[in-house]
C-alpha cells in the first residue's frame, strides 16, 4: 500500500483543526474573530457599620452602672465602661466622641438589677434619643437568681432580646448596636472566693445561684455552679444568633466572657462586679470591636 504524501497529511491535519476550531466557537456561541468579553467581578458589599458614631446610649444592668466600683452597694456611673467620664476608665463614649462631646452626647439608661425582660423598656428610652450607637450588656442577673430553677429560661431570654431590638428598629432604624457577652460568672466566683470580706458581702444576696456557699466544693455545689455556667453560655449563644440577624448589630464574639478578670479587675467592695480597672478593660474591649472595619 502506498503511503500518503507528507503534503496530503499536512492538509488533512489543517482541515481537521479548522473543523474542530469552528465547532469550538459554535459551542461557546461566539465567532473566532469576535473580541473576548471578560465577566465583571461582583461588587464588594458595602458595610453599613459606622466606626465613628456621633452619639451613644447605654442599656443594661449594674455593670454598666458602675455598681460597687466606687463605694459599697451603690452605683457609680462616672466610671461606667460605656458612658462614664472618668479619666481612669476612658469609657467607650470618651474614646469615640472625645471627653467634651461624650458629656453631651451619651446617655446611660442601664438599671442595677435589670434582667433581659427589662431591656425593651430601657431600649424605648434609648431609642428616643436616636443614638448613633446603643451598647447592650445584660444577662448576668438572668443567671444570678436565688436558685438555678429561677434562672430565666433561654427561650424567654431570646424573646425579650428580639423585642428590645424590634423596639429600637421601629424608633431608630439606623442606630447601631454593640452587644457585650455575659461575663464568665464561674470565673468571677473562683477569683472572688479568695477574699474573706468579699465572701461576707456575697451573703447579702449577690448572685446566690453562683456565689452561695462559696467555699463548698461538694458535688451539689459544683453541679449548681456548672448549671449556672451552662445557662450563661446559652445566653451568649442567643445574643450572638439574634445579633447576627441585624446588619447594624455587632456581638463581641465572647470577648467579655473570655476575658480573664483577676483581682485587680474586681471591685474590692464585693469581689464580683468590675472595679474601676475592670471597667477600663471593658471599655477597651468594646472600643476595639466598634472601630473594627470587619
Buried (B, 14 or more C-beta within 10 A) or exposed (E): EEEEEEEEEEEEEEEEEEEEEEEEBEEEEEEEEEEEEEEEEEEEEEEEBEEEBEBBBBBBBBBBBBBBBBEEEEBBBBBBBBBBBBEEBBBBBBBBBEEEBBEEBBBBBBBBEBBBBBBBBBBBEBBEBEBBBBBBBBBBBBBBBEEBEEBBEBEBBBBBBBBBBEBBBEBBEEBBBBBBBBBBBBBBBEBBBEBEEBBEBBEEEBBBBBBBBBEEEEEEBEEBBEBBBEBBBBBBBBBBEBBEEBEBBBBBEBBBBEBEBEBEBBBBBBBBBBBBBBBBBBBBBBBEBBEEEE
